[in-house]
Amino acid sequence: MRLKHLLIAGLAIISLSGCSILEKMVYKIDIPQGNYVEDRQVDKLRVDMTKEQVTYVLGSPMLVDSFDHDVWNYLYHFKTGRGKITTKQLVLTFAGENLKTVVGDYPLNPNFATPLDR
């Protein structure tokens, strides 16, 4: 009788530990959201670029401030299937139609302050 109880307890422990193994075998998708921006795209930005030129280089912004249309936000959120989260942000400020400042998680090109020839 005692052997029967030990066998049942052993099987219960093995079957419960199997759940954690099964959890690692289940595929979970990666979830990318927002604007995926690469460093090489940010390297192309220059002061005094027009909004049209910036849109050509980076694409449409994820968020344009409702009260200040001269601030564009490029946001990227990536969550792996295992739960690791990566978030990046790029904020562009315009004066009228021309780009003035860029701040965020991307390094700026040293030539950013040199305007493009028009």
N, CA, C and O atoms as a printed pandas DataFrame, in Angstrom:
     atom_number atom_name residue_name chain_id  residue_number  x_coord  y_coord  z_coord
0              1         N          MET        A               1    0.829   -1.195    0.000
1              2        CA          MET        A               1    0.000    0.000    0.000
2              3         C          MET        A               1    0.875    1.261    0.000
3              4         O          MET        A               1    0.603    2.224   -0.717
4              5         N          ARG        A               2    1.926    1.230    0.818
5              6        CA          ARG        A               2    2.822    2.381    0.894
6              7         C          ARG        A               2    3.513    2.616   -0.446
7              8         O          ARG        A               2    3.699    3.764   -0.851
8              9         N          LEU        A               3    3.891    1.554   -1.132
9             10        CA          LEU        A               3    4.522    1.660   -2.434
10            11         C          LEU        A               3    3.573    2.289   -3.451
11            12         O          LEU        A               3    3.995    3.058   -4.314
12            13         N          LYS        A               4    2.297    1.956   -3.340
13            14        CA          LYS        A               4    1.293    2.518   -4.236
14            15         C          LYS        A               4    1.193    4.044   -4.053
15            16         O          LYS        A               4    1.101    4.779   -5.036
16            17         N          HIS        A               5    1.212    4.515   -2.804
17            18        CA          HIS        A               5    1.147    5.962   -2.526
18            19         C          HIS        A               5    2.396    6.685   -3.032
19            20         O          HIS        A               5    2.297    7.782   -3.582
20            21         N          LEU        A               6    3.543    6.091   -2.854
21            22        CA          LEU        A               6    4.776    6.696   -3.352
22            23         C          LEU        A               6    4.777    6.772   -4.877
23            24         O          LEU        A               6    5.226    7.762   -5.455
24            25         N          LEU        A               7    4.277    5.733   -5.519
25            26        CA          LEU        A               7    4.202    5.719   -6.968
26            27         C          LEU        A               7    3.247    6.802   -7.477
27            28         O          LEU        A               7    3.563    7.488   -8.448
28            29         N          ILE        A               8    2.103    6.965   -6.848
29            30        CA          ILE        A               8    1.138    8.001   -7.229
30            31         C          ILE        A               8    1.740    9.392   -7.013
31            32         O          ILE        A               8    1.604   10.267   -7.868
32            33         N          ALA        A               9    2.406    9.598   -5.873
33            34        CA          ALA        A               9    3.029   10.890   -5.591
34            35         C          ALA        A               9    4.132   11.184   -6.610
35            36         O          ALA        A               9    4.260   12.318   -7.071
36            37         N          GLY        A              10    4.908   10.197   -6.957
37            38        CA          GLY        A              10    5.969   10.380   -7.951
38            39         C          GLY        A              10    5.407   10.726   -9.325
39            40         O          GLY        A              10    5.933   11.604  -10.008
40            41         N          LEU        A              11    4.359   10.052   -9.725
41            42        CA          LEU        A              11    3.728   10.358  -11.010
42            43         C          LEU        A              11    3.118   11.756  -11.014
43            44         O          LEU        A              11    3.168   12.454  -12.027
44            45         N          ALA        A              12    2.545   12.161   -9.888
45            46        CA          ALA        A              12    1.974   13.510   -9.797
46            47         C          ALA        A              12    3.062   14.570   -9.937
47            48         O          ALA        A              12    2.870   15.571  -10.628
48            49         N          ILE        A              13    4.186   14.358   -9.292
49            50        CA          ILE        A              13    5.287   15.325   -9.374
50            51         C          ILE        A              13    5.836   15.394  -10.791
51            52         O          ILE        A              13    6.105   16.484  -11.297
52            53         N          ILE        A              14    6.005   14.255  -11.433
53            54        CA          ILE        A              14    6.519   14.234  -12.797
54            55         C          ILE        A              14    5.538   14.895  -13.759
55            56         O          ILE        A              14    5.952   15.642  -14.645
56            57         N          SER        A              15    4.258   14.633  -13.597
57            58        CA          SER        A              15    3.281   15.225  -14.517
58            59         C          SER        A              15    3.170   16.734  -14.327
59            60         O          SER        A              15    2.975   17.457  -15.304
60            61         N          LEU        A              16    3.289   17.228  -13.098
61            62        CA          LEU        A              16    3.239   18.669  -12.864
62            63         C          LEU        A              16    4.487   19.367  -13.384
63            64         O          LEU        A              16    4.400   20.492  -13.876
64            65         N          SER        A              17    5.629   18.730  -13.287
65            66        CA          SER        A              17    6.842   19.350  -13.818
66            67         C          SER        A              17    6.818   19.356  -15.336
67            68         O          SER        A              17    7.511   20.166  -15.951
68            69         N          GLY        A              18    6.059   18.497  -15.946
69            70        CA          GLY        A              18    5.917   18.468  -17.389
70            71         C          GLY        A              18    5.248   19.720  -17.930
71            72         O          GLY        A              18    5.469   20.081  -19.086
72            73         N          CYS        A              19    4.437   20.387  -17.124
73            74        CA          CYS        A              19    3.779   21.614  -17.576
74            75         C          CYS        A              19    4.794   22.710  -17.875
75            76         O          CYS        A              19    4.641   23.442  -18.853
76            77         N          SER        A              20    5.818   22.832  -17.056
77            78        CA          SER        A              20    6.820   23.865  -17.294
78            79         C          SER        A              20    7.638   23.555  -18.545
79            80         O          SER        A              20    8.064   24.472  -19.247
80            81         N          ILE        A              21    7.858   22.286  -18.827
81            82        CA          ILE        A              21    8.566   21.905  -20.053
82            83         C          ILE        A              21    7.697   22.212  -21.257
83            84         O          ILE        A              21    8.191   22.708  -22.269
84            85         N          LEU        A              22    6.419   21.924  -21.161
85            86        CA          LEU        A              22    5.490   22.200  -22.247
86            87         C          LEU        A              22    5.400   23.703  -22.521
87            88         O          LEU        A              22    5.272   24.116  -23.674
88            89         N          GLU        A              23    5.467   24.516  -21.476
89            90        CA          GLU        A              23    5.420   25.983  -21.615
90            91         C          GLU        A              23    6.562   26.482  -22.493
91            92         O          GLU        A              23    6.377   27.413  -23.277
92            93         N          LYS        A              24    7.740   25.874  -22.371
93            94        CA          LYS        A              24    8.894   26.302  -23.153
94            95         C          LYS        A              24    8.813   25.833  -24.599
95            96         O          LYS        A              24    9.477   26.396  -25.469
96            97         N          MET        A              25    8.019   24.824  -24.863
97            98        CA          MET        A              25    7.902   24.281  -26.211
98            99         C          MET        A              25    6.836   24.991  -27.041
99           100         O          MET        A              25    6.838   24.882  -28.267
100          101         N          VAL        A              26    5.937   25.706  -26.397
101          102        CA          VAL        A              26    4.853   26.376  -27.107
102          103         C          VAL        A              26    5.396   27.625  -27.789
103          104         O          VAL        A              26    6.097   28.421  -27.163
104          105         N          TYR        A              27    5.077   27.801  -29.065
105          106        CA          TYR        A              27    5.535   28.964  -29.823
106          107         C          TYR        A              27    4.663   30.170  -29.504
107          108         O          TYR        A              27    3.435   30.084  -29.524
108          109         N          LYS        A              28    5.300   31.282  -29.213
109          110        CA          LYS        A              28    4.596   32.537  -28.984
110          111         C          LYS        A              28    5.151   33.552  -29.975
111          112         O          LYS        A              28    6.364   33.660  -30.151
112          113         N          ILE        A              29    4.255   34.294  -30.622
113          114        CA          ILE        A              29    4.690   35.212  -31.666
114          115         C          ILE        A              29    5.317   36.476  -31.086
115          116         O          ILE        A              29    5.021   36.879  -29.961
116          117         N          ASP        A              30    6.196   37.096  -31.889
117          118        CA          ASP        A              30    6.755   38.405  -31.564
118          119         C          ASP        A              30    5.739   39.458  -31.980
119          120         O          ASP        A              30    5.044   39.296  -32.984
120          121         N          ILE        A              31    5.653   40.538  -31.209
121          122        CA          ILE        A              31    4.683   41.590  -31.491
122          123         C          ILE        A              31    5.405   42.917  -31.704
123          124         O          ILE        A              31    5.769   43.580  -30.733
124          125         N          PRO        A              32    5.621   43.320  -32.977
125          126        CA          PRO        A              32    6.191   44.640  -33.254
126          127         C          PRO        A              32    5.061   45.659  -33.441
127          128         O          PRO        A              32    4.053   45.363  -34.082
128          129         N          GLN        A              33    5.234   46.838  -32.887
129          130        CA          GLN        A              33    4.238   47.895  -33.037
130          131         C          GLN        A              33    4.948   49.220  -33.270
131          132         O          GLN        A              33    5.985   49.493  -32.665
132          133         N          GLY        A              34    4.390   50.035  -34.144
133          134        CA          GLY        A              34    4.917   51.375  -34.366
134          135         C          GLY        A              34    5.813   51.474  -35.569
135          136         O          GLY        A              34    5.736   50.664  -36.492
136          137         N          ASN        A              35    6.678   52.492  -35.548
137          138        CA          ASN        A              35    7.597   52.777  -36.652
138          139         C          ASN        A              35    8.950   52.138  -36.380
139          140         O          ASN        A              35    9.633   52.502  -35.422
140          141         N          TYR        A              36    9.337   51.190  -37.220
141          142        CA          TYR        A              36   10.677   50.623  -37.109
142          143         C          TYR        A              36   11.631   51.558  -37.848
143          144         O          TYR        A              36   11.544   51.708  -39.066
144          145         N          VAL        A              37   12.532   52.178  -37.110
145          146        CA          VAL        A              37   13.483   53.136  -37.677
146          147         C          VAL        A              37   14.887   52.584  -37.466
147          148         O          VAL        A              37   15.235   52.145  -36.370
148          149         N          GLU        A              38   15.683   52.612  -38.519
149          150        CA          GLU        A              38   17.066   52.144  -38.428
150          151         C          GLU        A              38   18.017   53.326  -38.313
151          152         O          GLU        A              38   17.679   54.449  -38.686
152          153         N          ASP        A              39   19.204   53.061  -37.793
153          154        CA          ASP        A              39   20.223   54.108  -37.636
154          155         C          ASP        A              39   20.570   54.759  -38.976
155          156         O          ASP        A              39   20.800   55.966  -39.043
156          157         N          ARG        A              40   20.606   53.960  -40.035
157          158        CA          ARG        A              40   20.970   54.507  -41.344
158          159         C          ARG        A              40   19.921   55.490  -41.857
159          160         O          ARG        A              40   20.249   56.385  -42.636
160          161         N          GLN        A              41   18.664   55.338  -41.432
161          162        CA          GLN        A              41   17.637   56.310  -41.803
162          163         C          GLN        A              41   17.854   57.619  -41.050
163          164         O          GLN        A              41   17.742   58.699  -41.631
164          165         N          VAL        A              42   18.164   57.523  -39.758
165          166        CA          VAL        A              42   18.386   58.719  -38.943
166          167         C          VAL        A              42   19.632   59.455  -39.425
167          168         O          VAL        A              42   19.700   60.680  -39.332
168          169         N          ASP        A              43   20.619   58.720  -39.938
169          170        CA          ASP        A              43   21.837   59.350  -40.478
170          171         C          ASP        A              43   21.542   60.268  -41.654
171          172         O          ASP        A              43   22.316   61.186  -41.926
172          173         N          LYS        A              44   20.456   60.042  -42.345
173          174        CA          LYS        A              44   20.102   60.860  -43.511
174          175         C          LYS        A              44   19.432   62.179  -43.136
175          176         O          LYS        A              44   19.283   63.055  -43.988
176          177         N          LEU        A              45   19.032   62.333  -41.893
177          178        CA          LEU        A              45   18.347   63.557  -41.476
178          179         C          LEU        A              45   19.323   64.730  -41.398
179          180         O          LEU        A              45   20.458   64.584  -40.945
180          181         N          ARG        A              46   18.856   65.896  -41.850
181          182        CA          ARG        A              46   19.636   67.131  -41.788
182          183         C          ARG        A              46   18.721   68.263  -41.352
183          184         O          ARG        A              46   17.516   68.242  -41.602
184          185         N          VAL        A              47   19.308   69.237  -40.703
185          186        CA          VAL        A              47   18.561   70.412  -40.289
186          187         C          VAL        A              47   17.987   71.090  -41.536
187          188         O          VAL        A              47   18.595   71.042  -42.606
188          189         N          ASP        A              48   16.842   71.707  -41.401
189          190        CA          ASP        A              48   16.132   72.431  -42.468
190          191         C          ASP        A              48   15.527   71.525  -43.543
191          192         O          ASP        A              48   15.076   72.030  -44.571
192          193         N          MET        A              49   15.503   70.198  -43.338
193          194        CA          MET        A              49   14.775   69.347  -44.276
194          195         C          MET        A              49   13.283   69.666  -44.151
195          196         O          MET        A              49   12.810   70.026  -43.073
196          197         N          THR        A              50   12.559   69.535  -45.236
197          198        CA          THR        A              50   11.119   69.791  -45.194
198          199         C          THR        A              50   10.402   68.569  -44.612
199          200         O          THR        A              50   10.970   67.481  -44.520
200          201         N          LYS        A              51    9.146   68.775  -44.224
201          202        CA          LYS        A              51    8.349   67.668  -43.694
202          203         C          LYS        A              51    8.201   66.563  -44.741
203          204         O          LYS        A              51    8.186   65.379  -44.402
204          205         N          GLU        A              52    8.093   66.948  -45.991
205          206        CA          GLU        A              52    7.975   65.969  -47.070
206          207         C          GLU        A              52    9.247   65.124  -47.193
207          208         O          GLU        A              52    9.170   63.912  -47.399
208          209         N          GLN        A              53   10.409   65.758  -47.069
209          210        CA          GLN        A              53   11.673   65.026  -47.149
210          211         C          GLN        A              53   11.824   64.069  -45.962
211          212         O          GLN        A              53   12.283   62.939  -46.126
212          213         N          VAL        A              54   11.440   64.524  -44.776
213          214        CA          VAL        A              54   11.528   63.674  -43.588
214          215         C          VAL        A              54   10.598   62.473  -43.733
215          216         O          VAL        A              54   10.965   61.352  -43.379
216          217         N          THR        A              55    9.403   62.706  -44.248
217          218        CA          THR        A              55    8.456   61.607  -44.465
218          219         C          THR        A              55    9.017   60.609  -45.471
219          220         O          THR        A              55    8.806   59.404  -45.331
220          221         N          TYR        A              56    9.720   61.094  -46.472
221          222        CA          TYR        A              56   10.341   60.209  -47.456
222          223         C          TYR        A              56   11.411   59.331  -46.803
223          224         O          TYR        A              56   11.531   58.153  -47.138
224          225         N          VAL        A              57   12.180   59.893  -45.882
225          226        CA          VAL        A              57   13.275   59.159  -45.237
226          227         C          VAL        A              57   12.761   58.220  -44.144
227          228         O          VAL        A              57   13.179   57.063  -44.087
228          229         N          LEU        A              58   11.870   58.692  -43.284
229          230        CA          LEU        A              58   11.437   57.920  -42.114
230          231         C          LEU        A              58   10.049   57.302  -42.236
231          232         O          LEU        A              58    9.707   56.403  -41.468
232          233         N          GLY        A              59    9.252   57.766  -43.181
233          234        CA          GLY        A              59    7.867   57.328  -43.243
234          235         C          GLY        A              59    7.001   58.250  -42.414
235          236         O          GLY        A              59    7.492   59.212  -41.824
236          237         N          SER        A              60    5.722   57.961  -42.368
237          238        CA          SER        A              60    4.793   58.788  -41.594
238          239         C          SER        A              60    5.030   58.590  -40.104
239          240         O          SER        A              60    5.324   57.478  -39.664
240          241         N          PRO        A              61    4.903   59.669  -39.318
241          242        CA          PRO        A              61    5.114   59.536  -37.882
242          243         C          PRO        A              61    3.999   58.741  -37.227
243          244         O          PRO        A              61    2.872   58.711  -37.722
244          245         N          MET        A              62    4.315   58.107  -36.129
245          246        CA          MET        A              62    3.322   57.354  -35.361
246          247         C          MET        A              62    2.347   58.296  -34.681
247          248         O          MET        A              62    1.162   57.991  -34.546
248          249         N          LEU        A              63    2.856   59.443  -34.255
249          250        CA          LEU        A              63    2.033   60.380  -33.493
250          251         C          LEU        A              63    2.428   61.811  -33.830
251          252         O          LEU        A              63    3.605   62.171  -33.785
252          253         N          VAL        A              64    1.431   62.621  -34.168
253          254        CA          VAL        A              64    1.638   64.051  -34.356
254          255         C          VAL        A              64    0.823   64.735  -33.275
255          256         O          VAL        A              64   -0.374   64.481  -33.142
256          257         N          ASP        A              65    1.461   65.596  -32.504
257          258        CA          ASP        A              65    0.800   66.274  -31.401
258          259         C          ASP        A              65   -0.417   67.052  -31.917
259          260         O          ASP        A              65   -0.310   67.817  -32.875
260          261         N          SER        A              66   -1.563   66.851  -31.280
261          262        CA          SER        A              66   -2.803   67.506  -31.709
262          263         C          SER        A              66   -2.743   69.021  -31.561
263          264         O          SER        A              66   -3.366   69.751  -32.332
264          265         N          PHE        A              67   -2.000   69.486  -30.577
265          266        CA          PHE        A              67   -1.944   70.918  -30.312
266          267         C          PHE        A              67   -0.729   71.592  -30.941
267          268         O          PHE        A              67   -0.704   72.813  -31.094
268          269         N          ASP        A              68    0.263   70.812  -31.299
269          270        CA          ASP        A              68    1.471   71.360  -31.909
270          271         C          ASP        A              68    1.861   70.454  -33.079
271          272         O          ASP        A              68    2.529   69.439  -32.882
272          273         N          HIS        A              69    1.451   70.813  -34.284
273          274        CA          HIS        A              69    1.691   69.978  -35.461
274          275         C          HIS        A              69    3.153   69.979  -35.888
275          276         O          HIS        A              69    3.521   69.306  -36.851
276          277         N          ASP        A              70    3.981   70.728  -35.178
277          278        CA          ASP        A              70    5.406   70.783  -35.501
278          279         C          ASP        A              70    6.233   69.786  -34.685
279          280         O          ASP        A              70    7.462   69.821  -34.735
280          281         N          VAL        A              71    5.575   68.902  -33.938
281          282        CA          VAL        A              71    6.278   67.864  -33.170
282          283         C          VAL        A              71    5.801   66.501  -33.672
283          284         O          VAL        A              71    4.623   66.161  -33.569
284          285         N          TRP        A              72    6.744   65.730  -34.219
285          286        CA          TRP        A              72    6.441   64.387  -34.722
286          287         C          TRP        A              72    7.124   63.360  -33.839
287          288         O          TRP        A              72    8.282   63.530  -33.455
288          289         N          ASN        A              73    6.405   62.293  -33.517
289          290        CA          ASN        A              73    6.934   61.217  -32.684
290          291         C          ASN        A              73    6.962   59.912  -33.472
291          292         O          ASN        A              73    5.950   59.479  -34.024
292          293         N          TYR        A              74    8.122   59.305  -33.511
293          294        CA          TYR        A              74    8.282   57.974  -34.095
294          295         C          TYR        A              74    8.531   57.028  -32.921
295          296         O          TYR        A              74    9.561   57.117  -32.254
296          297         N          LEU        A              75    7.594   56.132  -32.675
297          298        CA          LEU        A              75    7.663   55.223  -31.541
298          299         C          LEU        A              75    7.723   53.790  -32.038
299          300         O          LEU        A              75    7.064   53.439  -33.016
300          301         N          TYR        A              76    8.512   52.962  -31.366
301          302        CA          TYR        A              76    8.612   51.547  -31.718
302          303         C          TYR        A              76    8.617   50.726  -30.448
303          304         O          TYR        A              76    9.386   50.992  -29.524
304          305         N          HIS        A              77    7.748   49.721  -30.407
305          306        CA          HIS        A              77    7.616   48.829  -29.253
306          307         C          HIS        A              77    7.664   47.404  -29.785
307          308         O          HIS        A              77    6.860   47.034  -30.641
308          309         N          PHE        A              78    8.605   46.597  -29.284
309          310        CA          PHE        A              78    8.760   45.226  -29.745
310          311         C          PHE        A              78    8.765   44.298  -28.545
311          312         O          PHE        A              78    9.584   44.443  -27.638
312          313         N          LYS        A              79    7.840   43.339  -28.547
313          314        CA          LYS        A              79    7.770   42.357  -27.466
314          315         C          LYS        A              79    7.984   40.978  -28.066
315          316         O          LYS        A              79    7.228   40.547  -28.936
316          317         N          THR        A              80    9.027   40.282  -27.594
317          318        CA          THR        A              80    9.281   38.934  -28.076
318          319         C          THR        A              80    8.250   37.988  -27.488
319          320         O          THR        A              80    7.556   38.327  -26.530
320          321         N          GLY        A              81    8.157   36.813  -28.064
321          322        CA          GLY        A              81    7.228   35.810  -27.560
322          323         C          GLY        A              81    7.542   35.378  -26.143
323          324         O          GLY        A              81    6.668   34.872  -25.441
324          325         N          ARG        A              82    8.758   35.567  -25.722
325          326        CA          ARG        A              82    9.173   35.187  -24.360
326          327         C          ARG        A              82    9.075   36.348  -23.371
327          328         O          ARG        A              82    9.399   36.185  -22.195
328          329         N          GLY        A              83    8.630   37.526  -23.840
329          330        CA          GLY        A              83    8.356   38.620  -22.915
330          331         C          GLY        A              83    9.374   39.740  -22.865
331          332         O          GLY        A              83    9.151   40.728  -22.165
332          333         N          LYS        A              84   10.498   39.627  -23.589
333          334        CA          LYS        A              84   11.490   40.711  -23.585
334          335         C          LYS        A              84   10.928   41.886  -24.390
335          336         O          LYS        A              84   10.435   41.703  -25.503
336          337         N          ILE        A              85   11.007   43.088  -23.823
337          338        CA          ILE        A              85   10.428   44.275  -24.456
338          339         C          ILE        A              85   11.527   45.269  -24.823
339          340         O          ILE        A              85   12.409   45.572  -24.020
340          341         N          THR        A              86   11.451   45.771  -26.069
341          342        CA          THR        A              86   12.355   46.813  -26.546
342          343         C          THR        A              86   11.511   47.997  -26.981
343          344         O          THR        A              86   10.567   47.839  -27.754
344          345         N          THR        A              87   11.846   49.188  -26.488
345          346        CA          THR        A              87   11.120   50.400  -26.856
346          347         C          THR        A              87   12.119   51.442  -27.333
347          348         O          THR        A              87   13.143   51.673  -26.692
348          349         N          LYS        A              88   11.811   52.072  -28.470
349          350        CA          LYS        A              88   12.651   53.151  -28.996
350          351         C          LYS        A              88   11.764   54.317  -29.379
351          352         O          LYS        A              88   10.608   54.144  -29.764
352          353         N          GLN        A              89   12.335   55.519  -29.264
353          354        CA          GLN        A              89   11.578   56.742  -29.535
354          355         C          GLN        A              89   12.462   57.737  -30.271
355          356         O          GLN        A              89   13.667   57.823  -30.032
356          357         N          LEU        A              90   11.834   58.485  -31.170
357          358        CA          LEU        A              90   12.513   59.552  -31.894
358          359         C          LEU        A              90   11.529   60.708  -32.001
359          360         O          LEU        A              90   10.421   60.535  -32.508
360          361         N          VAL        A              91   11.926   61.886  -31.527
361          362        CA          VAL        A              91   11.048   63.059  -31.545
362          363         C          VAL        A              91   11.682   64.129  -32.420
363          364         O          VAL        A              91   12.808   64.565  -32.179
364          365         N          LEU        A              92   10.938   64.542  -33.439
365          366        CA          LEU        A              92   11.407   65.574  -34.369
366          367         C          LEU        A              92   10.598   66.837  -34.153
367          368         O          LEU        A              92    9.376   66.793  -34.010
368          369         N          THR        A              93   11.298   67.970  -34.132
369          370        CA          THR        A              93   10.639   69.265  -33.965
370          371         C          THR        A              93   10.903   70.109  -35.204
371          372         O          THR        A              93   12.034   70.219  -35.677
372          373         N          PHE        A              94    9.835   70.698  -35.711
373          374        CA          PHE        A              94    9.911   71.541  -36.907
374          375         C          PHE        A              94    9.626   72.985  -36.539
375          376         O          PHE        A              94    8.956   73.261  -35.543
376          377         N          ALA        A              95   10.133   73.895  -37.340
377          378        CA          ALA        A              95    9.759   75.307  -37.265
378          379         C          ALA        A              95    9.101   75.604  -38.607
379          380         O          ALA        A              95    9.783   75.814  -39.610
380          381         N          GLY        A              96    7.789   75.619  -38.617
381          382        CA          GLY        A              96    7.063   75.755  -39.876
382          383         C          GLY        A              96    7.174   74.470  -40.660
383          384         O          GLY        A              96    6.658   73.435  -40.237
384          385         N          GLU        A              97    7.843   74.521  -41.804
385          386        CA          GLU        A              97    8.022   73.335  -42.651
386          387         C          GLU        A              97    9.412   72.720  -42.531
387          388         O          GLU        A              97    9.686   71.695  -43.156
388          389         N          ASN        A              98   10.306   73.335  -41.729
389          390        CA          ASN        A              98   11.701   72.888  -41.692
390          391         C          ASN        A              98   12.058   72.205  -40.377
391          392         O          ASN        A              98   11.662   72.645  -39.297
392          393         N          LEU        A              99   12.822   71.112  -40.500
393          394        CA          LEU        A              99   13.283   70.347  -39.347
394          395         C          LEU        A              99   14.302   71.156  -38.546
395          396         O          LEU        A              99   15.228   71.736  -39.114
396          397         N          LYS        A             100   14.126   71.192  -37.227
397          398        CA          LYS        A             100   15.059   71.941  -36.372
398          399         C          LYS        A             100   15.814   71.048  -35.397
399          400         O          LYS        A             100   17.035   71.159  -35.289
400          401         N          THR        A             101   15.112   70.155  -34.676
401          402        CA          THR        A             101   15.799   69.309  -33.690
402          403         C          THR        A             101   15.323   67.868  -33.788
403          404         O          THR        A             101   14.200   67.581  -34.204
404          405         N          VAL        A             102   16.221   66.973  -33.389
405          406        CA          VAL        A             102   15.910   65.549  -33.323
406          407         C          VAL        A             102   16.468   65.029  -32.007
407          408         O          VAL        A             102   17.657   65.191  -31.732
408          409         N          VAL        A             103   15.625   64.408  -31.194
409          410        CA          VAL        A             103   16.075   63.804  -29.938
410          411         C          VAL        A             103   15.471   62.409  -29.838
411          412         O          VAL        A             103   14.411   62.134  -30.402
412          413         N          GLY        A             104   16.159   61.542  -29.117
413          414        CA          GLY        A             104   15.618   60.197  -28.926
414          415         C          GLY        A             104   16.702   59.170  -28.702
415          416         O          GLY        A             104   17.806   59.488  -28.261
416          417         N          ASP        A             105   16.363   57.919  -29.016
417          418        CA          ASP        A             105   17.221   56.777  -28.730
418          419         C          ASP        A             105   18.175   56.421  -29.868
419          420         O          ASP        A             105   18.795   55.358  -29.843
420          421         N          TYR        A             106   18.296   57.285  -30.850
421          422        CA          TYR        A             106   19.168   57.036  -31.992
422          423         C          TYR        A             106   20.277   58.087  -32.035
423          424         O          TYR        A             106   20.025   59.261  -31.762
424          425         N          PRO        A             107   21.501   57.679  -32.375
425          426        CA          PRO        A             107   22.580   58.677  -32.488
426          427         C          PRO        A             107   22.389   59.517  -33.744
427          428         O          PRO        A             107   22.009   59.002  -34.796
428          429         N          LEU        A             108   22.652   60.801  -33.624
429          430        CA          LEU        A             108   22.551   61.701  -34.773
430          431         C          LEU        A             108   23.851   61.700  -35.561
431          432         O          LEU        A             108   24.933   61.517  -35.003
432          433         N          ASN        A             109   23.728   61.903  -36.844
433          434        CA          ASN        A             109   24.880   62.040  -37.718
434          435         C          ASN        A             109   25.611   63.335  -37.333
435          436         O          ASN        A             109   24.955   64.348  -37.092
436          437         N          PRO        A             110   26.953   63.328  -37.270
437          438        CA          PRO        A             110   27.685   64.556  -36.960
438          439         C          PRO        A             110   27.401   65.682  -37.953
439          440         O          PRO        A             110   27.591   66.855  -37.630
440          441         N          ASN        A             111   26.950   65.336  -39.151
441          442        CA          ASN        A             111   26.641   66.339  -40.163
442          443         C          ASN        A             111   25.185   66.820  -40.105
443          444         O          ASN        A             111   24.716   67.478  -41.033
444          445         N          PHE        A             112   24.478   66.501  -39.038
445          446        CA          PHE        A             112   23.072   66.906  -38.930
446          447         C          PHE        A             112   22.904   68.417  -39.075
447          448         O          PHE        A             112   21.939   68.872  -39.689
448          449         N          ALA        A             113   23.816   69.190  -38.525
449          450        CA          ALA        A             113   23.701   70.649  -38.546
450          451         C          ALA        A             113   24.004   71.252  -39.912
451          452         O          ALA        A             113   23.806   72.451  -40.111
452          453         N          THR        A             114   24.476   70.451  -40.848
453          454        CA          THR        A             114   24.757   70.938  -42.202
454          455         C          THR        A             114   23.526   70.714  -43.069
455          456         O          THR        A             114   23.151   69.570  -43.324
456          457         N          PRO        A             115   22.885   71.804  -43.531
457          458        CA          PRO        A             115   21.680   71.624  -44.366
458          459         C          PRO        A             115   22.015   70.999  -45.716
459          460         O          PRO        A             115   23.129   71.131  -46.224
460          461         N          LEU        A             116   21.025   70.316  -46.283
461          462        CA          LEU        A             116   21.173   69.761  -47.621
462          463         C          LEU        A             116   21.108   70.876  -48.652
463          464         O          LEU        A             116   20.503   71.921  -48.412
464          465         N          ASP        A             117   21.731   70.649  -49.793
465          466        CA          ASP        A             117   21.596   71.610  -50.900
466          467         C          ASP        A             117   20.229   71.401  -51.521
467          468         O          ASP        A             117   19.814   70.268  -51.766
468          469         N          ARG        A             118   19.544   72.477  -51.768
469          470        CA          ARG        A             118   18.193   72.372  -52.343
470          471         C          ARG        A             118   18.201   72.654  -53.794
471          472         O          ARG        A             118   17.153   72.611  -54.437
